[in-house]
């Protein structure tokens, strides 16, 4: 009998095709995040689970369903209790690398949109207000010679830094590890979080979410930032205290924000919705056709490796294999 896989939402067919060569594959058919009960029911007695970042895979899900491998369709694995999976000998995999450029590109789309007021200006034109060139119309920020502060210099942070060099910016970063080679290539500098917040015209977040990064940016941090600064977040919503972000935007502690992620997705703080100086996107950082297909392929290959007793290339809990 073929092993069974449960996929919690439609993903690009290229990944499903790989899985169907070896397994019986069931896909949750609705165009919405699966509920916990539906997840447990769907994955019951399955061998492999391919969840999305919207799906919480906790102890209950693991123990009730008896799944043997989890291949997350995301690089971030904060939706999965990895510790519990490791204790249960369940390999967990993710999709790093293939989504780096798409996420860095979208970070830049947000930087440019919020600073140059693209969304506001587009709305103004569509509403029929454009009556002729105006020297004072939608004045925004500059990039060349300005400072960008990158929090977290993993793959995506580095890709953002490379793009920033192309915009002739001063680049500073805050990270748990130093990157001397990239520092000399791009002329960038590693600084403390406080210095980064103090110096940056643009602060962009690229750190994974964990207990350590929960509310990394809050009231105290907004106090330190320049009143002309912009905050960009394409990482995870909970890295920022969203209530304090709204206060900072309303009271002019910072000038604007570009967000792709939220504290309690898919809910978006009403305070943000009403503000003109923020650009809000529905978590589409990796949403390029190529990237999403590569993620599907990678997740499928990871799952197949794990279920075949091999070490998956993108293993999140390597201790299962390094015993
Ligand atoms: C990720 O991979 O973690 C992104 O947030 C969604 O693709």
Boltz pocket constraint, residues with backbone or C-beta under 6 A from the ligand:
constraints:
  - pocket:
      binder: B
      contacts: [[A, 53], [A, 73], [A, 74], [A, 75], [A, 76], [A, 77], [A, 95], [A, 99], [A, 234], [A, 235], [A, 283], [A, 285], [A, 286]]
      max_distance: 6.0
